[in-house]
């Protein structure tokens, strides 16, 4: 099986890269790669080194709000279930500041999103259980909750049409303020 990646920039957020990969299927199931260093060099920041993997499971209607920091790259994949994912630019000097894109995303999709520092990521679990993979690249220590920003998931300025009106939220996301 060869490792093939194609990529495209998102329309409203051209700094976000949607990476399409190939899957191999036979009577046993599927196999694929969502990252291969040499294959990413043509469209990734030079020297991007992934040093931390994190996984998140969410029950149906759980919305994990807009969280991010200003030093971490994220390669995000949906491994099980289906989600509605939204990404917002929170870089103060950007010409796409507070612009947002949202996509339905599930385990059968052959893509991941590469998200640079300064963007907030949120997602809503639409299936009974969703498993999301984050592959992180950062220098120094990991930016955990105290070093991250939180933006309100339902801020009207983002103009996101969430498929659920009353999601299950953490206290952190419930307290997040509008811009």
ZADO-1210 file (C-alpha; in nm, 4 decimals, padded with zeros to 6 digits):
<atoms>
<atom x="00.0000" y="00.0000" z="00.0000" code="UNK" pos="1"/>
<atom x="00.1423" y="00.3363" z="-00.0986" code="UNK" pos="2"/>
<atom x="00.1057" y="00.6459" z="00.1169" code="UNK" pos="3"/>
<atom x="-00.0688" y="00.9185" z="-00.0813" code="UNK" pos="4"/>
<atom x="-00.1724" y="01.2600" z="00.0467" code="UNK" pos="5"/>
<atom x="-00.3488" y="01.5414" z="-00.1329" code="UNK" pos="6"/>
<atom x="-00.4278" y="01.8721" z="00.0284" code="UNK" pos="7"/>
<atom x="-00.6395" y="02.1805" z="-00.0142" code="UNK" pos="8"/>
<atom x="-00.6812" y="02.5095" z="00.1681" code="UNK" pos="9"/>
<atom x="-01.0171" y="02.5923" z="00.3230" code="UNK" pos="10"/>
<atom x="-01.2086" y="02.8617" z="00.1364" code="UNK" pos="11"/>
<atom x="-01.2720" y="03.1036" z="00.4260" code="UNK" pos="12"/>
<atom x="-00.9595" y="03.0076" z="00.6249" code="UNK" pos="13"/>
<atom x="-00.6784" y="02.9450" z="00.3740" code="UNK" pos="14"/>
<atom x="-00.4255" y="02.8816" z="00.6537" code="UNK" pos="15"/>
<atom x="-00.6159" y="02.5635" z="00.7438" code="UNK" pos="16"/>
<atom x="-00.5169" y="02.2646" z="00.5332" code="UNK" pos="17"/>
<atom x="-00.7563" y="01.9793" z="00.4659" code="UNK" pos="18"/>
<atom x="-00.5448" y="01.6706" z="00.4021" code="UNK" pos="19"/>
<atom x="-00.6936" y="01.3847" z="00.2014" code="UNK" pos="20"/>
<atom x="-00.5328" y="01.0426" z="00.2377" code="UNK" pos="21"/>
<atom x="-00.5866" y="00.7074" z="00.0745" code="UNK" pos="22"/>
<atom x="-00.7336" y="00.4056" z="00.2506" code="UNK" pos="23"/>
<atom x="-00.6856" y="00.0431" z="00.1577" code="UNK" pos="24"/>
<atom x="-00.9811" y="-00.1888" z="00.2075" code="UNK" pos="25"/>
<atom x="-01.0180" y="-00.5650" z="00.1847" code="UNK" pos="26"/>
<atom x="-01.2256" y="-00.8363" z="00.3524" code="UNK" pos="27"/>
<atom x="-01.0392" y="-00.7759" z="00.6826" code="UNK" pos="28"/>
<atom x="-01.1204" y="-00.4043" z="00.7073" code="UNK" pos="29"/>
<atom x="-00.9321" y="-00.0807" z="00.6404" code="UNK" pos="30"/>
<atom x="-00.5786" y="00.0487" z="00.6798" code="UNK" pos="31"/>
<atom x="-00.4498" y="00.4025" z="00.6238" code="UNK" pos="32"/>
<atom x="-00.1922" y="00.6586" z="00.7317" code="UNK" pos="33"/>
<atom x="-00.2972" y="01.0057" z="00.8393" code="UNK" pos="34"/>
<atom x="00.0587" y="01.1310" z="00.8826" code="UNK" pos="35"/>
<atom x="00.3920" y="01.0607" z="00.7183" code="UNK" pos="36"/>
<atom x="00.6654" y="01.3182" z="00.7725" code="UNK" pos="37"/>
<atom x="00.8239" y="01.3029" z="00.4273" code="UNK" pos="38"/>
<atom x="00.4842" y="01.3227" z="00.2566" code="UNK" pos="39"/>
<atom x="00.3850" y="01.6335" z="00.4532" code="UNK" pos="40"/>
<atom x="00.6917" y="01.8449" z="00.3718" code="UNK" pos="41"/>
<atom x="00.5373" y="01.9886" z="00.0537" code="UNK" pos="42"/>
<atom x="00.2525" y="02.1621" z="00.2393" code="UNK" pos="43"/>
<atom x="00.3568" y="02.1827" z="00.6058" code="UNK" pos="44"/>
<atom x="00.5574" y="02.4437" z="00.7850" code="UNK" pos="45"/>
<atom x="00.9235" y="02.3525" z="00.7592" code="UNK" pos="46"/>
<atom x="01.0419" y="02.1727" z="01.0697" code="UNK" pos="47"/>
<atom x="00.6935" y="02.0772" z="01.1887" code="UNK" pos="48"/>
<atom x="00.7525" y="01.7965" z="01.4359" code="UNK" pos="49"/>
<atom x="00.4621" y="01.6180" z="01.6021" code="UNK" pos="50"/>
<atom x="00.5487" y="01.5411" z="01.9633" code="UNK" pos="51"/>
<atom x="00.2184" y="01.4662" z="02.1388" code="UNK" pos="52"/>
<atom x="-00.0933" y="01.2633" z="02.0574" code="UNK" pos="53"/>
<atom x="-00.4208" y="01.3093" z="02.2421" code="UNK" pos="54"/>
<atom x="-00.7574" y="01.1375" z="02.1984" code="UNK" pos="55"/>
<atom x="-01.1016" y="01.2523" z="02.3025" code="UNK" pos="56"/>
<atom x="-01.4206" y="01.0509" z="02.3272" code="UNK" pos="57"/>
<atom x="-01.7540" y="01.2276" z="02.3415" code="UNK" pos="58"/>
<atom x="-02.1102" y="01.1070" z="02.3812" code="UNK" pos="59"/>
<atom x="-02.3866" y="01.2226" z="02.1497" code="UNK" pos="60"/>
<atom x="-02.4678" y="01.5959" z="02.1776" code="UNK" pos="61"/>
<atom x="-02.1458" y="01.6791" z="02.3660" code="UNK" pos="62"/>
<atom x="-02.0023" y="02.0014" z="02.2286" code="UNK" pos="63"/>
<atom x="-01.6369" y="02.0675" z="02.3016" code="UNK" pos="64"/>
<atom x="-01.6046" y="02.4421" z="02.2616" code="UNK" pos="65"/>
<atom x="-01.3555" y="02.6650" z="02.0881" code="UNK" pos="66"/>
<atom x="-01.0199" y="02.6076" z="02.2544" code="UNK" pos="67"/>
<atom x="-00.6737" y="02.6877" z="02.1271" code="UNK" pos="68"/>
<atom x="-00.3415" y="02.8534" z="02.1957" code="UNK" pos="69"/>
<atom x="-00.0821" y="03.0502" z="02.0036" code="UNK" pos="70"/>
<atom x="00.1959" y="02.7921" z="01.9745" code="UNK" pos="71"/>
<atom x="00.0413" y="02.4536" z="01.8919" code="UNK" pos="72"/>
<atom x="-00.0181" y="02.2978" z="01.5506" code="UNK" pos="73"/>
<atom x="-00.2946" y="02.0347" z="01.5466" code="UNK" pos="74"/>
<atom x="-00.3634" y="01.7520" z="01.3031" code="UNK" pos="75"/>
<atom x="-00.7253" y="01.6554" z="01.3779" code="UNK" pos="76"/>
<atom x="-00.8953" y="01.3333" z="01.2647" code="UNK" pos="77"/>
<atom x="-01.2295" y="01.1683" z="01.3416" code="UNK" pos="78"/>
<atom x="-01.1540" y="00.8009" z="01.4092" code="UNK" pos="79"/>
<atom x="-01.4942" y="00.6734" z="01.5220" code="UNK" pos="80"/>
<atom x="-01.8435" y="00.8160" z="01.4836" code="UNK" pos="81"/>
<atom x="-01.9361" y="01.1465" z="01.3300" code="UNK" pos="82"/>
<atom x="-01.8971" y="01.5062" z="01.4377" code="UNK" pos="83"/>
<atom x="-01.9692" y="01.8604" z="01.3297" code="UNK" pos="84"/>
<atom x="-01.6388" y="02.0488" z="01.3474" code="UNK" pos="85"/>
<atom x="-01.5893" y="02.4265" z="01.3480" code="UNK" pos="86"/>
<atom x="-01.2658" y="02.6246" z="01.3278" code="UNK" pos="87"/>
<atom x="-01.2326" y="02.9977" z="01.4003" code="UNK" pos="88"/>
<atom x="-00.9353" y="03.2303" z="01.3493" code="UNK" pos="89"/>
<atom x="-00.8353" y="03.4045" z="01.6742" code="UNK" pos="90"/>
<atom x="-00.5101" y="03.5638" z="01.5513" code="UNK" pos="91"/>
<atom x="-00.5385" y="03.9369" z="01.6225" code="UNK" pos="92"/>
<atom x="-00.3154" y="04.0380" z="01.3281" code="UNK" pos="93"/>
<atom x="-00.4916" y="03.8143" z="01.0739" code="UNK" pos="94"/>
<atom x="-00.7097" y="03.9362" z="00.7884" code="UNK" pos="95"/>
<atom x="-00.9400" y="03.6391" z="00.8617" code="UNK" pos="96"/>
<atom x="-00.9785" y="03.7265" z="01.2328" code="UNK" pos="97"/>
<atom x="-01.2978" y="03.5645" z="01.3743" code="UNK" pos="98"/>
<atom x="-01.3868" y="03.4050" z="01.0410" code="UNK" pos="99"/>
<atom x="-01.5088" y="03.0500" z="01.0755" code="UNK" pos="100"/>
<atom x="-01.5593" y="02.7312" z="00.8765" code="UNK" pos="101"/>
<atom x="-01.7671" y="02.4318" z="00.9770" code="UNK" pos="102"/>
<atom x="-01.7845" y="02.0806" z="00.8305" code="UNK" pos="103"/>
<atom x="-01.9519" y="01.7481" z="00.8944" code="UNK" pos="104"/>
<atom x="-01.6742" y="01.4969" z="00.9561" code="UNK" pos="105"/>
<atom x="-01.6928" y="01.1220" z="01.0192" code="UNK" pos="106"/>
<atom x="-01.4930" y="00.8042" z="01.0418" code="UNK" pos="107"/>
<atom x="-01.5495" y="00.7275" z="00.6736" code="UNK" pos="108"/>
<atom x="-01.3980" y="01.0540" z="00.5543" code="UNK" pos="109"/>
<atom x="-01.0508" y="01.0245" z="00.4130" code="UNK" pos="110"/>
<atom x="-00.9210" y="01.3525" z="00.5490" code="UNK" pos="111"/>
<atom x="-00.7786" y="01.5369" z="00.8470" code="UNK" pos="112"/>
<atom x="-00.7422" y="01.9063" z="00.9231" code="UNK" pos="113"/>
<atom x="-00.4025" y="02.0675" z="00.9871" code="UNK" pos="114"/>
<atom x="-00.4673" y="02.3693" z="01.2092" code="UNK" pos="115"/>
<atom x="-00.1949" y="02.6253" z="01.2877" code="UNK" pos="116"/>
<atom x="-00.1525" y="02.8086" z="01.6189" code="UNK" pos="117"/>
<atom x="-00.4045" y="03.0822" z="01.6938" code="UNK" pos="118"/>
<atom x="-00.7118" y="02.8979" z="01.5702" code="UNK" pos="119"/>
<atom x="-00.9907" y="02.7759" z="01.7954" code="UNK" pos="120"/>
<atom x="-01.1370" y="02.4322" z="01.7360" code="UNK" pos="121"/>
<atom x="-01.4795" y="02.3107" z="01.8468" code="UNK" pos="122"/>
<atom x="-01.6780" y="02.0020" z="01.7667" code="UNK" pos="123"/>
<atom x="-02.0164" y="01.8469" z="01.8380" code="UNK" pos="124"/>
<atom x="-02.0561" y="01.4671" z="01.8617" code="UNK" pos="125"/>
<atom x="-02.3452" y="01.3568" z="01.6400" code="UNK" pos="126"/>
<atom x="-02.3113" y="00.9799" z="01.6877" code="UNK" pos="127"/>
<atom x="-02.3627" y="00.7821" z="02.0075" code="UNK" pos="128"/>
<atom x="-01.9853" y="00.7951" z="02.0559" code="UNK" pos="129"/>
<atom x="-01.7185" y="00.9922" z="01.8691" code="UNK" pos="130"/>
<atom x="-01.3426" y="00.9432" z="01.8956" code="UNK" pos="131"/>
<atom x="-01.1279" y="01.2355" z="01.7819" code="UNK" pos="132"/>
<atom x="-00.7504" y="01.2244" z="01.7435" code="UNK" pos="133"/>
<atom x="-00.5264" y="01.5271" z="01.7929" code="UNK" pos="134"/>
<atom x="-00.1633" y="01.5128" z="01.6850" code="UNK" pos="135"/>
<atom x="00.0167" y="01.8150" z="01.8360" code="UNK" pos="136"/>
<atom x="00.3349" y="01.9976" z="01.7415" code="UNK" pos="137"/>
<atom x="00.4731" y="02.2614" z="01.9791" code="UNK" pos="138"/>
<atom x="00.7976" y="02.3840" z="02.1292" code="UNK" pos="139"/>
<atom x="00.8401" y="02.3743" z="02.5060" code="UNK" pos="140"/>
<atom x="00.5673" y="02.2589" z="02.7392" code="UNK" pos="141"/>
<atom x="00.2164" y="02.1670" z="02.6327" code="UNK" pos="142"/>
<atom x="-00.0320" y="02.4555" z="02.6602" code="UNK" pos="143"/>
<atom x="-00.2949" y="02.3018" z="02.8849" code="UNK" pos="144"/>
<atom x="-00.6226" y="02.4624" z="02.9977" code="UNK" pos="145"/>
<atom x="-00.4638" y="02.7511" z="03.1904" code="UNK" pos="146"/>
<atom x="-00.2581" y="02.8582" z="02.8871" code="UNK" pos="147"/>
<atom x="-00.5364" y="02.8254" z="02.6306" code="UNK" pos="148"/>
<atom x="-00.8031" y="03.0648" z="02.5067" code="UNK" pos="149"/>
<atom x="-01.1724" y="02.9779" z="02.5036" code="UNK" pos="150"/>
<atom x="-01.4247" y="03.1370" z="02.2694" code="UNK" pos="151"/>
<atom x="-01.8004" y="03.1015" z="02.3039" code="UNK" pos="152"/>
<atom x="-01.9313" y="02.8147" z="02.0920" code="UNK" pos="153"/>
<atom x="-02.2531" y="03.0028" z="02.0107" code="UNK" pos="154"/>
<atom x="-02.1162" y="03.3531" z="01.9549" code="UNK" pos="155"/>
<atom x="-02.3503" y="03.4998" z="01.6900" code="UNK" pos="156"/>
<atom x="-02.0606" y="03.6734" z="01.5145" code="UNK" pos="157"/>
<atom x="-01.9279" y="03.3304" z="01.4052" code="UNK" pos="158"/>
<atom x="-02.2564" y="03.2552" z="01.2229" code="UNK" pos="159"/>
<atom x="-02.2368" y="02.8803" z="01.2849" code="UNK" pos="160"/>
<atom x="-02.5516" y="02.6782" z="01.2321" code="UNK" pos="161"/>
<atom x="-02.4909" y="02.4081" z="01.4940" code="UNK" pos="162"/>
<atom x="-02.7087" y="02.0991" z="01.4345" code="UNK" pos="163"/>
<atom x="-02.8094" y="02.0920" z="01.8056" code="UNK" pos="164"/>
<atom x="-02.9480" y="02.3901" z="01.9967" code="UNK" pos="165"/>
<atom x="-02.8933" y="02.2656" z="02.3537" code="UNK" pos="166"/>
<atom x="-02.5661" y="02.0692" z="02.3626" code="UNK" pos="167"/>
<atom x="-02.3943" y="01.9125" z="02.6621" code="UNK" pos="168"/>
<atom x="-02.1180" y="02.1559" z="02.7669" code="UNK" pos="169"/>
<atom x="-01.8333" y="02.1719" z="03.0159" code="UNK" pos="170"/>
<atom x="-01.8369" y="02.4507" z="03.2759" code="UNK" pos="171"/>
<atom x="-01.5507" y="02.6133" z="03.0841" code="UNK" pos="172"/>
<atom x="-01.7552" y="02.6275" z="02.7624" code="UNK" pos="173"/>
<atom x="-02.0738" y="02.7310" z="02.9412" code="UNK" pos="174"/>
<atom x="-01.8898" y="03.0332" z="03.0949" code="UNK" pos="175"/>
<atom x="-01.7184" y="03.1472" z="02.7723" code="UNK" pos="176"/>
<atom x="-01.8114" y="03.5049" z="02.6783" code="UNK" pos="177"/>
<atom x="-01.9077" y="03.6463" z="02.3404" code="UNK" pos="178"/>
<atom x="-01.6531" y="03.8621" z="02.1590" code="UNK" pos="179"/>
</atoms>
